[in-house]
Amino acid sequence: MSETAAPGPVREMPLAEALDWEAARLADIAEGRAAAAALLWSCEPALVAPKRLGGLPGFARAGAAAAEAGWPVHLRATGGDLVPQGPGVTNLTLLFRAPPGPAPGLDDAYRHLTAPIRAALADLGIDSCHGSVPGAFCDGRFNVTVAGRKFAGTAQRWRPVAAGHAVQSHAMMLMRGPDPDMIATLNRFYRDCGIDRRIEAAAHVGLHDLAGPGQADAMQGRFLAGLAERVLPRSRFRARRG
Amino acid sequence: MATDVKVPQDLWQDDSMEAVITNWLASDGATVKKGALLAEIMVEKSQFEVAAPADGVLKITRQADAIVRKGDVIGQIT
């Protein structure tokens, strides 16, 4: 697996490589080779769909049209719905082993994922909460929202193991709000798949939208540093900062 | 003797929550090994893997897209 020397805590990598990394680490945890793993990553423009969408009759046509528009479609292992990727999106993947029994459950795993995101936002004076946002892509109860708009979407995958589950949780966070081309591509994809769903740009908010004039890049840097301090092994983060 | 393939009881806390079978990864009539990944179910944007509880031949009783709850039988292995 290649690793760029880009400064900061976010690893820039091809989407396919990121999905492979997630699958390999989930297997490591399921088979006892690792206890936990975390990655902040970003990739090239693409659409990522859960595997179940791949079985829709219109999927091939929708995928071809999206790829022609510059948004190749990849399938992922976690649940949820279609999401865009690209330079304006930063992803957080957390993997860990959950003990058997009803707790920790779904909600706990989502809070485990969103707590560091919300804390890093709070460091910047940004209040956030969980909630569904009509018109947002991949909408869900555990979106991280700011002022009623979607800042981050979340999803999980749970694999049974001898004692409990191996859990993969993922958040995609909007550093920049979706642009019109992205929204048009998402809506065309749904239309080509015969899915009655419409995504609205105004349902989302990027971190840059929340920054004062000339402050966007600095705010993004502080947010990602604060998040990395909370989720990445300290030695790795220090190495990346250096 | 048949062994039921069930939606596990301990995957989520809310008894009323419904999930959907998103994918069968083994075919009806396939010979499967205990522990093999059989199906995926989704609830709350979370994908759960359902593993074979025994060795044998799989009979699928609930098809993909079926709505299920905790403890529901979705197949049998004989």
Contacts between the chains, C-beta under 8 A, distances in Angstrom:
chain1	res1	chain2	res2	distance
A	50	B	22	7.5
A	50	B	42	7.7
A	50	B	47	7.1
A	51	B	22	7.4
A	51	B	23	6.4
A	51	B	40	7.6
A	52	B	22	4.0
A	52	B	23	5.9
A	52	B	40	7.8
A	52	B	42	7.2
A	55	B	23	7.5
A	55	B	64	7.8
A	77	B	47	6.6
A	78	B	45	7.6
A	78	B	46	7.5
A	78	B	47	5.6
A	79	B	22	7.6
A	79	B	42	4.3
A	79	B	43	7.8
A	79	B	44	7.7
A	79	B	45	4.6
A	79	B	46	5.0
A	79	B	47	3.9
A	80	B	45	4.1
A	81	B	45	7.6
A	100	B	10	6.5
A	101	B	10	5.7
A	102	B	10	5.1
A	102	B	12	7.6
A	102	B	13	5.1
A	103	B	13	7.1
A	105	B	11	7.4
A	105	B	12	5.2
A	105	B	13	4.6
A	106	B	11	7.6
A	106	B	12	4.8
A	106	B	13	7.4
A	106	B	43	7.2
A	106	B	44	5.4
A	106	B	46	5.5
A	107	B	13	7.2
A	109	B	46	7.8
A	110	B	44	7.9
A	138	B	45	7.3
A	140	B	44	6.8
A	140	B	45	4.5
A	141	B	44	6.5
A	142	B	44	7.4
A	142	B	45	7.4
A	154	B	45	6.8
A	155	B	45	4.6
A	155	B	46	6.8
A	155	B	47	7.6
A	156	B	45	7.0
A	156	B	46	3.9
A	156	B	47	7.0
A	157	B	46	7.1
A	157	B	47	4.6
A	157	B	48	7.8
A	157	B	49	7.5
A	158	B	11	6.7
A	158	B	46	6.4
A	158	B	47	7.2
A	158	B	48	4.7
A	158	B	49	6.7
A	159	B	49	4.8
A	160	B	8	7.2
A	160	B	49	6.2
A	160	B	50	7.7
A	160	B	51	5.1
